[in-house]
Amino acid sequence: MPIYCPDDTQQLVNRNKISNFALRYQYFLENEPDSGGKVKFSIDSTVLGDSQGAIAPLIARQTNQLDYLIKSYRHFCEFYEVDWRMIIGLGGEHVQETNMTLDHVYGIPYIPGSAFKGVVRSWVIQEVFGNDENLALADRNFLSVFGSQKSSGNVQFLPAYPIDSVTFSLDIMNPHFSDYYTGTDLPTDTQNPIPINFLTVGQTSFRFVILAKEQALINTATDWVDKTLGDKGLGAKTAVGYGYFRKRHTDIPRSLRPDANFKSPLRKRPEKPQQISLDEAGKQFSNPSTSNPDPQLIDITSVKNCAVQLAQVATRGDYIELNQLDGIHPTLIEPDDGYATVSPFGTWIWDNFKASLLSSRILELPRLTYSTTFRKTLKNLPSDELVGLQEELIKVSNQLEESDGDTKVVVVTAGEIASAYLGGSSGGSRFRYVQFALVYA
């Protein structure tokens, strides 16, 4: 019997050695012509094959994961058995036009967490809230469990996997009026039924698990889960008896049994490292026996409060009158008879915090006034460009002070700023648009 796959693939793959049932079911079905000349696809639906051996390790792995999770979560864990047959993913794309949801890694049938959550949510809306979703979304318990478009739910629905051997059953759909359904004839008894085979999961047991931080949510969701599985069912054709479950009285691993004394651990915010004041940092810097302080541990609030004065004294390279440095922190300067220059510690602070100071705010420098348009331009610049441009503006401010009002010096420098930081050759044009105004006060 030929295999339905490309010829070059047939030469490379031995179907009998494919251990993954999902791979065989999706891509390596056998095919043969039927009496009408059409291709008929088939697969041995009674044997899961080597994928059966993946169930025990998978369940053990999930148990290990749950052992870790239940240290922080309350949980519900129960085994339910398919009462008759179940079909999950019947409408998915498949060459037979009837599909089944299979784990593509392990090759076994399973119930995705999204399907598990969705069917429970649907049952709750239908039975608890009279099929009124708006009424359900107004209920606090419903939102806490399932969430909404605006907020996430607080209960996690895990995928349900089989816990032991999987039983498959081959079922049949037998439409009697195929010509009528295709729109080519009336629904008469002269048409031949065309049986359609599809695969179902028989009386197989699955483990259903939900997790939440609060026991009250678990209690609410547990009741809904139990009634959904027994009264609504999962998957397709629930109206004719498919997809219903009954609780299986099987011992749950001791580690997964509910703990009456469980308490959710308190979440602690990570402690911030203790910051030191600028005075303490200055002492450490000045002490030859200690290393320089870690910049990340320094409280720079006082530096931000005198950023303008520090920018002036750290970049001037000469003495400045003390009355121009009102408010500067004393560790940052070295006074001398009514004048001051930057201290070694002040230079170290400027070198380490300059980028932070110049990128976080626009300095109001002496003798410079910015137009509204230019100020908006500064705010919209990337951080690195804002730092570079403000360094140039500090130079302009210093030159105004040193030139004693000779604005010719400033005009030349302003042109250099436009060219270097506002767009290269087009800098002059951009500079004109921002209407940068320099006013000697």
KOLVEXLUM-253451 format. One record per residue (C-alpha): x, y, z; residue in three letters. Coordinates in Angstrom, 3 decimals. Example, Ala and Ser with C-alpha at 12.3 -4.5 7.8 and 13.67 -1.06 7.14 Angstrom:
KOLVEXLUM-253451
[[12.300 -4.500 7.800] ALA],
[[13.670 -1.060 7.140] SER],
//
This chain:
KOLVEXLUM-253451
[[0.000 0.000 0.000] MET],
[[1.554 3.337 -1.033] PRO],
[[2.280 6.192 1.365] ILE],
[[0.838 9.658 0.698] TYR],
[[3.898 11.891 0.712] CYS],
[[6.323 13.279 -1.946] PRO],
[[8.323 10.690 -3.860] ASP],
[[11.693 12.021 -2.728] ASP],
[[10.505 11.877 0.893] THR],
[[9.336 8.290 0.455] GLN],
[[12.856 7.320 -0.576] GLN],
[[14.320 8.814 2.604] LEU],
[[11.706 7.848 5.191] VAL],
[[10.705 4.391 6.323] ASN],
[[7.156 4.792 7.603] ARG],
[[7.413 1.719 9.795] ASN],
[[10.230 3.383 11.741] LYS],
[[8.335 6.601 12.490] ILE],
[[7.733 6.406 16.239] SER],
[[5.769 9.658 16.617] ASN],
[[2.068 8.958 16.117] PHE],
[[1.288 12.609 15.354] ALA],
[[3.826 12.609 12.524] LEU],
[[2.380 9.417 11.041] ARG],
[[-1.184 10.661 11.406] TYR],
[[-0.540 14.066 9.843] GLN],
[[1.909 13.266 7.042] TYR],
[[2.315 9.530 6.439] PHE],
[[-1.173 8.138 5.948] LEU],
[[-1.520 5.149 3.684] GLU],
[[-3.710 5.579 0.626] ASN],
[[-5.474 3.415 -1.920] GLU],
[[-8.131 4.040 -4.577] PRO],
[[-11.703 3.257 -3.578] ASP],
[[-14.420 1.806 -5.814] SER],
[[-15.178 5.230 -7.254] GLY],
[[-11.581 5.872 -8.270] GLY],
[[-10.975 8.393 -5.478] LYS],
[[-8.080 8.163 -3.083] VAL],
[[-8.896 6.696 0.310] LYS],
[[-6.568 7.403 3.231] PHE],
[[-6.163 5.155 6.221] SER],
[[-4.055 4.609 9.326] ILE],
[[-3.908 1.936 11.980] ASP],
[[-6.082 3.784 14.475] SER],
[[-5.914 1.174 17.203] THR],
[[-2.225 1.575 18.040] VAL],
[[-0.495 4.662 19.457] LEU],
[[2.821 2.964 18.801] GLY],
[[6.012 4.189 20.386] ASP],
[[4.298 7.437 21.382] SER],
[[2.686 5.392 24.158] GLN],
[[6.078 5.247 25.835] GLY],
[[6.187 9.052 26.064] ALA],
[[3.220 9.272 28.441] ILE],
[[4.878 8.084 31.663] ALA],
[[7.984 10.362 31.350] PRO],
[[5.759 13.290 30.373] LEU],
[[3.481 12.838 33.391] ILE],
[[6.524 12.466 35.651] ALA],
[[8.016 15.661 34.226] ARG],
[[4.765 17.570 34.726] GLN],
[[4.555 16.232 38.288] THR],
[[8.039 17.576 38.996] ASN],
[[7.022 20.956 37.626] GLN],
[[3.903 20.964 39.783] LEU],
[[5.942 20.027 42.855] ASP],
[[7.843 23.261 42.296] TYR],
[[4.820 25.415 41.415] LEU],
[[2.679 24.397 44.389] ILE],
[[5.254 25.911 46.716] LYS],
[[3.827 29.260 45.635] SER],
[[0.348 28.349 44.317] TYR],
[[-2.825 26.716 45.542] ARG],
[[-3.925 24.031 43.113] HIS],
[[-6.593 21.625 41.957] PHE],
[[-5.436 18.287 40.508] CYS],
[[-7.850 15.497 39.608] GLU],
[[-8.076 12.569 37.174] PHE],
[[-11.094 12.340 34.865] TYR],
[[-11.893 9.527 32.426] GLU],
[[-13.646 9.927 29.080] VAL],
[[-17.118 8.475 29.680] ASP],
[[-17.470 7.188 26.111] TRP],
[[-15.591 8.945 23.345] ARG],
[[-14.017 12.360 22.831] MET],
[[-13.039 14.371 19.751] ILE],
[[-10.665 17.339 20.106] ILE],
[[-9.684 19.287 16.962] GLY],
[[-12.094 17.552 14.582] LEU],
[[-12.344 20.619 12.338] GLY],
[[-8.600 21.154 11.965] GLY],
[[-6.896 20.933 8.586] GLU],
[[-6.179 17.362 7.535] HIS],
[[-6.111 15.375 4.328] VAL],
[[-9.043 13.306 5.627] GLN],
[[-10.938 16.509 6.461] GLU],
[[-11.308 15.176 10.017] THR],
[[-8.475 15.891 12.407] ASN],
[[-7.426 15.323 16.004] MET],
[[-5.380 17.526 18.374] THR],
[[-2.087 15.747 18.997] LEU],
[[1.010 16.967 20.799] ASP],
[[3.503 17.365 17.949] HIS],
[[6.468 16.592 20.219] VAL],
[[5.161 13.533 22.070] TYR],
[[2.628 12.390 19.463] GLY],
[[-0.180 11.791 21.981] ILE],
[[-3.692 13.259 22.159] PRO],
[[-4.119 16.017 24.735] TYR],
[[-6.419 18.874 25.723] ILE],
[[-4.750 22.321 25.340] PRO],
[[-5.029 24.638 28.327] GLY],
[[-6.801 27.207 26.143] SER],
[[-9.493 24.654 25.188] ALA],
[[-9.842 23.560 28.818] PHE],
[[-10.251 27.157 30.010] LYS],
[[-12.531 28.102 27.110] GLY],
[[-15.065 25.333 27.672] VAL],
[[-15.232 26.040 31.422] VAL],
[[-15.739 29.738 30.714] ARG],
[[-18.468 28.933 28.187] SER],
[[-20.297 26.690 30.678] TRP],
[[-20.155 29.360 33.389] VAL],
[[-21.579 32.047 31.071] ILE],
[[-24.324 29.687 29.938] GLN],
[[-25.353 28.122 33.247] GLU],
[[-24.431 30.698 35.887] VAL],
[[-25.163 33.933 34.024] PHE],
[[-28.014 32.858 31.751] GLY],
[[-25.836 32.984 28.618] ASN],
[[-25.262 36.731 29.147] ASP],
[[-21.539 37.450 28.713] GLU],
[[-21.928 41.108 29.701] ASN],
[[-23.471 40.019 32.989] LEU],
[[-20.569 37.614 33.531] ALA],
[[-17.979 40.310 32.836] LEU],
[[-19.577 42.450 35.522] ALA],
[[-19.059 39.720 38.124] ASP],
[[-15.930 39.981 40.294] ARG],
[[-15.462 36.206 40.720] ASN],
[[-15.773 35.595 36.982] PHE],
[[-13.170 38.276 36.177] LEU],
[[-10.833 37.002 38.905] SER],
[[-10.879 33.500 37.403] VAL],
[[-10.986 34.152 33.654] PHE],
[[-10.018 37.807 33.206] GLY],
[[-11.200 39.983 30.327] SER],
[[-9.845 41.971 27.395] GLN],
[[-8.601 44.585 29.858] LYS],
[[-7.219 42.370 32.647] SER],
[[-5.727 38.904 32.985] SER],
[[-7.318 36.143 35.014] GLY],
[[-5.773 34.844 38.214] ASN],
[[-6.354 31.128 37.556] VAL],
[[-4.075 29.157 35.243] GLN],
[[-5.502 26.210 33.299] PHE],
[[-2.771 23.723 32.361] LEU],
[[-2.899 21.323 29.398] PRO],
[[-4.496 17.974 30.263] ALA],
[[-2.474 14.914 29.247] TYR],
[[-3.441 11.219 29.396] PRO],
[[-2.056 9.479 32.486] ILE],
[[-1.885 5.910 31.169] ASP],
[[-2.666 3.982 28.002] SER],
[[-4.602 5.767 25.254] VAL],
[[-7.566 4.037 23.678] THR],
[[-8.510 5.002 20.124] PHE],
[[-11.845 4.253 18.498] SER],
[[-12.585 4.607 14.802] LEU],
[[-15.940 6.304 14.302] ASP],
[[-18.013 7.125 11.253] ILE],
[[-20.105 9.959 9.849] MET],
[[-22.499 8.873 7.126] ASN],
[[-24.079 11.808 5.219] PRO],
[[-26.932 10.452 3.072] HIS],
[[-27.443 13.424 0.772] PHE],
[[-23.928 14.420 -0.340] SER],
[[-25.154 15.810 -3.665] ASP],
[[-27.646 17.982 -1.816] TYR],
[[-24.984 19.308 0.544] TYR],
[[-22.801 20.247 -2.416] THR],
[[-25.733 22.004 -4.092] GLY],
[[-25.953 19.729 -7.132] THR],
[[-29.196 17.810 -6.422] ASP],
[[-32.263 17.497 -4.251] LEU],
[[-32.178 15.447 -1.015] PRO],
[[-33.487 12.214 -2.504] THR],
[[-33.086 8.591 -1.373] ASP],
[[-31.432 7.732 -4.663] THR],
[[-28.100 9.128 -3.491] GLN],
[[-25.508 6.773 -2.058] ASN],
[[-24.273 7.450 1.502] PRO],
[[-20.549 8.224 1.654] ILE],
[[-19.118 7.082 5.002] PRO],
[[-16.449 9.348 6.522] ILE],
[[-14.162 7.767 9.079] ASN],
[[-12.713 9.814 11.900] PHE],
[[-10.603 9.044 14.936] LEU],
[[-11.795 9.476 18.524] THR],
[[-10.256 8.961 21.941] VAL],
[[-12.023 6.195 23.830] GLY],
[[-12.168 5.624 27.583] GLN],
[[-8.865 7.319 28.423] THR],
[[-7.994 9.115 31.659] SER],
[[-6.588 12.659 31.734] PHE],
[[-5.107 14.764 34.524] ARG],
[[-6.653 18.219 34.883] PHE],
[[-4.735 20.886 36.826] VAL],
[[-5.483 24.510 37.679] ILE],
[[-3.344 26.912 39.726] LEU],
[[-4.058 30.135 41.593] ALA],
[[-2.592 32.219 44.390] LYS],
[[-5.803 32.231 46.449] GLU],
[[-7.656 29.191 47.765] GLN],
[[-11.007 30.941 47.300] ALA],
[[-10.378 31.142 43.546] LEU],
[[-9.435 27.457 43.432] ILE],
[[-12.638 26.537 45.288] ASN],
[[-14.755 28.530 42.842] THR],
[[-12.984 27.255 39.721] ALA],
[[-12.950 23.632 40.975] THR],
[[-16.727 23.543 41.225] ASP],
[[-17.031 24.995 37.725] TRP],
[[-14.480 22.541 36.268] VAL],
[[-16.186 19.510 37.780] ASP],
[[-19.620 20.499 36.488] LYS],
[[-18.269 21.434 33.059] THR],
[[-16.560 18.093 32.481] LEU],
[[-19.603 16.154 33.655] GLY],
[[-22.420 18.278 32.234] ASP],
[[-21.088 20.129 29.173] LYS],
[[-18.247 18.041 27.817] GLY],
[[-15.163 18.896 25.798] LEU],
[[-14.598 18.950 22.055] GLY],
[[-16.942 18.255 19.162] ALA],
[[-20.308 16.491 19.038] LYS],
[[-21.096 16.908 22.724] THR],
[[-24.791 17.129 21.754] ALA],
[[-24.733 13.416 20.830] VAL],
[[-22.751 12.204 23.808] GLY],
[[-19.105 12.816 22.945] TYR],
[[-16.616 14.491 25.259] GLY],
[[-18.190 13.844 28.671] TYR],
[[-16.020 12.857 31.631] PHE],
[[-16.464 11.098 34.944] ARG],
[[-14.140 11.524 37.905] LYS],
[[-11.727 8.659 38.279] ARG],
[[-11.044 7.635 41.854] HIS],
[[-7.303 7.237 41.611] THR],
[[-4.772 8.106 44.264] ASP],
[[-3.172 11.492 43.574] ILE],
[[0.568 11.711 44.310] PRO],
[[1.067 12.767 47.907] ARG],
[[3.037 15.838 46.823] SER],
[[0.049 17.085 44.790] LEU],
[[-2.593 16.646 47.444] ARG],
[[-4.015 19.933 48.756] PRO],
[[-2.258 21.209 51.861] ASP],
[[-4.686 22.686 54.390] ALA],
[[-1.870 24.649 56.023] ASN],
[[-0.626 26.183 52.789] PHE],
[[0.091 29.907 52.831] LYS],
[[1.140 31.863 49.779] SER],
[[4.639 33.262 50.290] PRO],
[[4.816 37.007 50.619] LEU],
[[6.476 38.737 47.717] ARG],
[[9.229 41.016 48.855] LYS],
[[10.467 43.845 46.755] ARG],
[[14.203 43.677 46.208] PRO],
[[15.962 45.953 48.627] GLU],
[[17.736 48.921 47.110] LYS],
[[21.381 49.268 48.101] PRO],
[[21.965 51.854 50.789] GLN],
[[22.966 55.128 49.165] GLN],
[[25.556 57.455 50.673] ILE],
[[25.369 61.214 50.812] SER],
[[27.596 63.502 48.802] LEU],
[[29.434 64.453 52.004] ASP],
[[30.214 60.798 52.776] GLU],
[[31.255 60.182 49.179] ALA],
[[33.571 63.189 49.381] GLY],
[[35.200 61.796 52.511] LYS],
[[35.795 58.440 50.851] GLN],
[[37.230 60.123 47.768] PHE],
[[39.597 62.242 49.875] SER],
[[40.790 59.327 52.002] ASN],
[[43.952 57.822 50.416] PRO],
[[43.394 54.530 52.253] SER],
[[40.005 53.838 50.618] THR],
[[38.940 53.312 47.032] SER],
[[36.774 55.824 45.243] ASN],
[[33.050 55.454 46.043] PRO],
[[30.805 53.509 43.681] ASP],
[[28.930 56.144 41.589] PRO],
[[25.827 53.922 41.566] GLN],
[[25.599 54.139 45.355] LEU],
[[25.832 57.926 45.627] ILE],
[[22.681 59.933 46.290] ASP],
[[23.019 62.606 43.608] ILE],
[[19.944 64.588 44.630] THR],
[[22.129 67.408 45.920] SER],
[[24.140 67.333 42.664] VAL],
[[20.986 67.731 40.583] LYS],
[[19.993 70.713 42.701] ASN],
[[23.191 72.546 41.743] CYS],
[[23.766 71.111 38.262] ALA],
[[24.036 74.549 36.629] VAL],
[[26.683 75.787 39.067] GLN],
[[28.639 72.527 38.770] LEU],
[[28.514 72.759 34.964] ALA],
[[29.943 76.274 35.115] GLN],
[[32.779 75.608 37.527] VAL],
[[33.707 72.199 36.084] ALA],
[[34.012 73.484 32.509] THR],
[[35.372 76.999 33.019] ARG],
[[38.934 75.943 33.827] GLY],
[[39.473 79.099 35.855] ASP],
[[38.353 80.799 39.048] TYR],
[[34.749 81.976 39.315] ILE],
[[33.342 84.453 41.746] GLU],
[[31.709 82.666 44.665] LEU],
[[28.563 84.748 44.359] ASN],
[[27.948 83.060 40.963] GLN],
[[27.974 79.646 42.653] LEU],
[[25.305 80.158 45.287] ASP],
[[23.774 76.827 46.251] GLY],
[[26.579 74.575 45.050] ILE],
[[27.522 71.752 47.379] HIS],
[[30.750 72.663 49.254] PRO],
[[32.480 69.342 48.427] THR],
[[32.449 70.246 44.710] LEU],
[[34.540 73.420 44.878] ILE],
[[37.679 74.816 46.472] GLU],
[[37.073 78.439 47.633] PRO],
[[39.881 80.998 47.647] ASP],
[[39.374 84.616 48.784] ASP],
[[35.947 85.219 47.240] GLY],
[[36.614 82.986 44.235] TYR],
[[36.425 79.241 43.668] ALA],
[[37.541 76.535 41.310] THR],
[[36.321 72.975 40.914] VAL],
[[37.648 70.496 43.480] SER],
[[39.174 67.154 42.436] PRO],
[[36.079 65.494 43.868] PHE],
[[33.882 67.896 41.865] GLY],
[[35.746 66.930 38.678] THR],
[[35.216 63.248 39.510] TRP],
[[31.501 63.855 40.108] ILE],
[[31.158 65.785 36.821] TRP],
[[32.928 63.064 34.865] ASP],
[[30.740 60.311 36.349] ASN],
[[27.371 62.094 36.372] PHE],
[[27.608 64.531 33.458] LYS],
[[25.652 62.304 31.058] ALA],
[[22.914 61.731 33.642] SER],
[[22.619 65.412 34.531] LEU],
[[22.575 66.703 30.945] LEU],
[[20.218 64.063 29.545] SER],
[[17.563 64.315 32.257] SER],
[[16.850 68.051 32.127] ARG],
[[17.504 71.271 30.218] ILE],
[[19.881 73.459 32.190] LEU],
[[18.911 77.098 32.582] GLU],
[[22.368 78.531 31.936] LEU],
[[23.406 82.127 32.766] PRO],
[[22.834 84.726 30.014] ARG],
[[21.093 82.239 27.693] LEU],
[[17.418 82.376 26.797] THR],
[[15.843 79.659 24.625] TYR],
[[12.901 80.242 22.364] SER],
[[9.879 77.995 22.862] THR],
[[10.564 76.231 19.575] THR],
[[14.171 75.589 20.451] PHE],
[[13.223 74.309 23.901] ARG],
[[10.835 71.805 22.281] LYS],
[[13.629 70.726 19.961] THR],
[[15.873 70.056 22.946] LEU],
[[13.210 67.931 24.636] LYS],
[[12.781 65.787 21.525] ASN],
[[16.468 65.070 20.996] LEU],
[[17.863 61.597 21.804] PRO],
[[19.725 61.516 25.119] SER],
[[23.218 61.350 23.618] ASP],
[[22.522 64.292 21.302] GLU],
[[21.008 66.324 24.133] LEU],
[[24.134 65.759 26.225] VAL],
[[26.441 66.873 23.397] GLY],
[[24.360 69.929 22.539] LEU],
[[24.090 71.071 26.151] GLN],
[[27.866 70.768 26.529] GLU],
[[28.198 73.242 23.663] GLU],
[[25.590 75.519 25.224] LEU],
[[27.609 75.525 28.451] ILE],
[[30.578 76.727 26.411] LYS],
[[28.442 79.535 24.946] VAL],
[[27.336 80.561 28.425] SER],
[[30.931 80.575 29.649] ASN],
[[32.076 82.643 26.663] GLN],
[[29.351 85.212 27.311] LEU],
[[30.618 85.542 30.847] GLU],
[[34.241 85.803 29.791] GLU],
[[33.656 88.154 26.819] SER],
[[31.724 90.549 29.042] ASP],
[[28.932 91.003 26.540] GLY],
[[30.864 90.776 23.230] ASP],
[[28.179 88.904 21.297] THR],
[[30.334 88.462 18.193] LYS],
[[32.054 85.587 19.952] VAL],
[[28.694 84.009 20.696] VAL],
[[27.398 84.321 17.146] VAL],
[[30.371 82.344 15.814] VAL],
[[29.939 79.653 18.449] THR],
[[26.194 79.434 17.821] ALA],
[[26.844 78.747 14.148] GLY],
[[29.236 75.945 15.082] GLU],
[[26.543 74.423 17.292] ILE],
[[24.034 74.468 14.452] ALA],
[[26.449 72.767 12.068] SER],
[[27.736 70.152 14.504] ALA],
[[24.579 69.136 16.343] TYR],
[[21.582 70.079 14.258] LEU],
[[22.145 68.281 11.003] GLY],
[[25.554 68.740 9.348] GLY],
[[25.324 70.696 6.105] SER],
[[21.615 71.285 6.695] SER],
[[22.342 72.468 10.202] GLY],
[[22.049 76.129 9.281] GLY],
[[18.517 75.583 8.001] SER],
[[17.441 73.620 11.069] ARG],
[[19.145 76.154 13.274] PHE],
[[17.127 78.918 11.670] ARG],
[[13.889 77.038 12.203] TYR],
[[14.469 76.509 15.918] VAL],
[[15.000 80.269 16.311] GLN],
[[17.702 79.970 18.895] PHE],
[[17.969 83.290 20.781] ALA],
[[21.025 84.303 22.758] LEU],
[[20.376 87.241 25.054] VAL],
[[23.017 88.973 27.114] TYR],
[[21.362 89.811 30.416] ALA],
//
